[in-house]
Amino acid sequence: MIEARSLTKRYGRKTAVDDVTFTVHPGKVTGFLGPNGAGKSTTMRMVVGLDLPTAGTVTVNGKRYAEHRAPLREVGTLLDAKAVHTGRTAYNHLLAQAATHGIGKARVQEVIGLTGLDSVAGKRVGGFSLGMGQRLGIAAALLGDPQTLILDEPVNGLDPEGVKWVRNLVRYLASEGRTVFLSSHLMSEMALTADHIIVVGRGRVIADAPVSDIIGRAEGGVVRVRTPQPDALERLLRAEGAQVASTEQGLLEVVGRTAAQVGDTAAAAGLALHELTPVASSLEDAYMQLTAEEVEYHSASPVGHLAGAGNPTVTTTGADAPSTESALR
């Protein structure tokens, strides 16, 4: 279990994490979402003691990370897959980590096999692709067979098979009663993987709920309506402020009105309905609505740039403006 209470981190005048409180429970995959600069990575670093909080506390399995006598056996982390000695082989990298905790060679071989690194275990890490580097980072996180896993963008650089493998792995680990805390910018993948979502923006928690609840809060879902009198119904719905599109004869897709409201409008006018189906919003829809006012770095429209207007322009609403290159990464 991970418990953060009033967790705050400031860098000079910049507040990266602002009075954050949440609990990551065992037996679930908890997703950690937020725009770039929202404080996700800083929060994860504070969980494992790489950054010290300015205020507040965070514990893992009831203790601060530094208080655990064998932290690799408590918490497995993937925060930066590139943080390895590039001259070492994958096997020696894992072996060196294992030696700090008295973990045997058999476990090193086991996690190499588990993460699909068998064919490259004897190669130097400096020649690894991004995807292989991610697999090595996950292997290191699993080395101590920990009860808690913290994975920052674990599917970054992986091919579709690798993405599916990570999804199945973390769900299996959660089913064993472990605590799994991971971030990702792939909303479709997070919707398939996570049970619970924590969303942050500008360093604050703006949502903390099961995935289904967060999706259910999203506004602007589509309602599919099939009727033998589409023109009449379309006129009525547009008069009420709805957006209506006709995708095929007799079928309307309505945005801005709920299924109940569409049904009431049709009933009041005596119009027959053959289908009335609310189409659920996606996690991406819900996330975009939640974070619409929380994006710190905004890119200009690409239209002018595609016409040869030069490099993208980046504006910032924060105190520290990043370079164009770093903002677009």
N, C-alpha and C positions, 0 to 999 in steps of 0.2 A: 504494500500500500504506500502511496505517496500522498503526503498531506502538506499543503502550503497554506500558511496563515499570514495574511496581511503582508505578503512578500513584496518588497520594493527594492529597486535598484536604480541608482542615479549615477550618471557620469557627468560631473560638473553640473551644468544647468539642465542637462538633458535627462529626463526620466524615462528609462527604457521599460521598466516594469513598475506599475503603480497600484499598490495595495491589493495584490492578487491573492484570492483565497479559493482553493479548490481541493478536492480529494479524488485521487485515482484509485479505484477499487480493484481488488483481485477478482479473477474470473471473468474479466471483460477486456475487450480491446477499446481503449479510449483514444480517440483522435484529437489532435491538438492543431487547430486551424487559426489562420490569421494572415493578413497581408504582410508583405515584406516590411520589416521595421516594426512589427507589432509587439515584439518582445518574446517570441517563441523560443528562439535559440538561447537567449539570455536566461530565460526561466529554466530551461533544461540544464544549462551550465550551472546554475545555482543549486539545482537539485543534487548534483554530484560534486559540489564544492569547488568547481573551477572558477566561479565568480562568487564573491561574498556578498550577501544581501546588505543593502544600506539599512533596511529595517525589515522586521518580520522573521519568520522561521519557515524551514522546509525540512521534513523528515522522510526517510525511506524505511519502511518496516519498523517504525517506532523510534528511529535514531537519526541524528544527523549523519550524513554519509561518512564524514571523517571519524565518527565514533565506531564504525564497524571494523572489527579486527581483520576480517577477510572480505573486503568490499566486492571483489569480483564474484564471490559466491552469493552475494546479496543482490547486486545490481549489475546488469549487463548494459553497456551503453554503446551506441553508435552516434557520435556527434560530428565527427569529421573523418570521413573515410581516407582522406589524404594524410592524416597525421600518423605516418609510419616512416620507418627508416627505409628509404627506397633501395638501398644496397642489399638489404636482407631478402632472403627468400620468404615466401608466405609461411612455410613450415617453421623457419627459424624465428620469424616475427611472433607467431603464436606460441612457440616453445619458450621464448624469452618471457612473455607475459605469464605463461603457465608456471614458470619457475618461481615467480614472486609469491605464489600462493600454494606451492607444493602440489600443483596439478600435474598428473603423470602424462607421459607421451601417448598413452592409449586414448586419453580424452582429446588430445590435440588431433590425432588421426581421426577420431570420431567426428569432430566438428568440421574438419576438412572434407570428409565424405558427405556430411549433412548439407554443406553449402555448395557442393559441386566443384570443389577446388582440386580434386585429385590430380588432374592432368597438369596443373600449373603450380602445385605445391612446392616444387623445387626451383621455380623461376623467381628472379628478383622482382620485387614489388614495383620498382620504378618502370617496368615495362608493361604493367597491367593496364587494361582498359578501365574506363570509369565503372562499368558494370562489375568487372572482376574485383575492383577495389571495394565496391559496395559489399560483395559477397565475403571478402576478407574481413571487413568491418563487422559484419553480422556474425561471422565465425568467432571473432574476438569477443563479441558481446555474449555469446553462448558458452564461452569457454568454462566458466565457473558454474554452469548449470544453475543460474540465479533464479530467484523467485520473482524478480522485478526486471523488466526490460524497458529501456528508454532509447528509442530509435528516431533520429532526426532525418527525415527524407530517405527512408531505407530503400525505396524503389527507384531513386534517382539514377538514371543511366542503365537500368535493367531493360532487357527485351521483354516482350509480352509473356514468355514462359517464365522469366525470372520474376516478373511482377506477380504472376499467379502463385508462384512458389512462396514468395514472401507473404502473400495473403493467407495461404493455407497454413504456413508455419505459425504466424502470429495467432491465428484463430485456434490452432491446435494447442499452443502454449497457454492461451487464456482458458481453454477448456480444461486444462490440468489444474486450474486455480491460480495461475500466475497473474501478476499485474503487468499489463502491456500498455505502454504510453508511446504513441508515435505521431509524428507530424508528416504532412504531405500536402502538396499543392494539387494533387490529382483528385478532384472531387468525386469523379465516378468510381475510382478505386476505393476512396475512403467510405463511400456509401455502401460498398460491398464488404468492406473489412471491419469497420468500427461498429461497436454496440452503443457507444456513448461519445458525445462530442463536446469539447471545450473550445470556444471561439474567443480569441482576444483581438483587440484593436486599440492601438495607441497605448499599449501596456496594460489595459484593463480587460477584465473578463466581461464579455457582452452576451455570452450564452453558455450554459452548462446544463445539458439535458441529453436524454436518449436521442439517437438519430431520428427515429420516427417522430418524436415531438418537435424537433427543430424543423424537419421538413413540413410537418403539419401546420406550423405557424406561418409558413410562407404565403404571401398574398400574390394575387395575379395568376393563379392557376387557370388552365384552359378547361372549358366545359364543352363537350361534344353534344350537339343537339341534332336529331334527325326528325324532320317534320315534312308532311306533304304540302305545307304552306310556308316555305322558307322566306320568301320575299316579305310577307307580312310580318313574320316574327323578327326578321332582321331590322325592319323599320322601327318596330317597337323597342327593340333592345338598343339600337343606336340612339333613339330619343332619350333613353335612360342613361346614356353616357358609356355604354359598352363598346368594345371593339369587336367587330364581327368579320369573319372571313368565311367564304364558301369554298370548300375544297372539292366537293363533288355534288351532283344533283341531290338536293334535299338534305344535305349535311352542312351544318354550320359549326364553326369553332369560335367560342365566345370567351373574351378576356375582360375582366372587370366586373363580372357578376357571378355570384355563386350558383350552383345547380338549383338550389331552392328558389332563388330569386328568378332565374330563367323559367322554372316551372310555374311560379306564381304569375309571371307576366303572360305566359302562354295560356294558362287557365282563365285569367281574367278576360282575355280576348277570345276565348272559345277555340283556341288553336290546338289541334291534335299533335301529340308528341309520340314518336315511335322509339326514340332513344334520348336519354338524358344522362350523360356520363361525365362526372368530374374526373379530369386527368390530373393525377397527383403532381405536385411540384417536385423538382429534383433537389438533391442536397446542394447542387451548385446554385440553383435559384435561391434557396434559403440563405446560403452563404453570401451571395452577392447582395441580397437585401440587408442582411445583418451588418455587413461591412461597408455599405455604400458611403457612409460618412466617416469611416475610420481609415481610409487609405491615405497614408502620409505622403507617398511619392506618386505623382500623376504624370503619365506620359501624354504628349500632345497627340492629336489625331494623326494617323499615318497617311491620310489622303494626300496631303500636300507633299509629303516626303516621297511617296511613290511616284509623284510627278516630277521629282528631281529638285525638291526644295532644300536638300541638304540633310544634315544629320538630325536625328530626333531631338526634340527639345524636352527637357525634363524640368518640371516645376516642383517646388517643395512647399509644404505647409508647415514643416517642422523647423526647428531652430538651426539644424545643420543640413545644408544642401549637399547631396552626394554628387559625384561625377556622373556624366551620362552613362559611362560604361558600367559603373557599379550599380546604378539604379535599374538598368535593364537586364542585369544578370538574373 
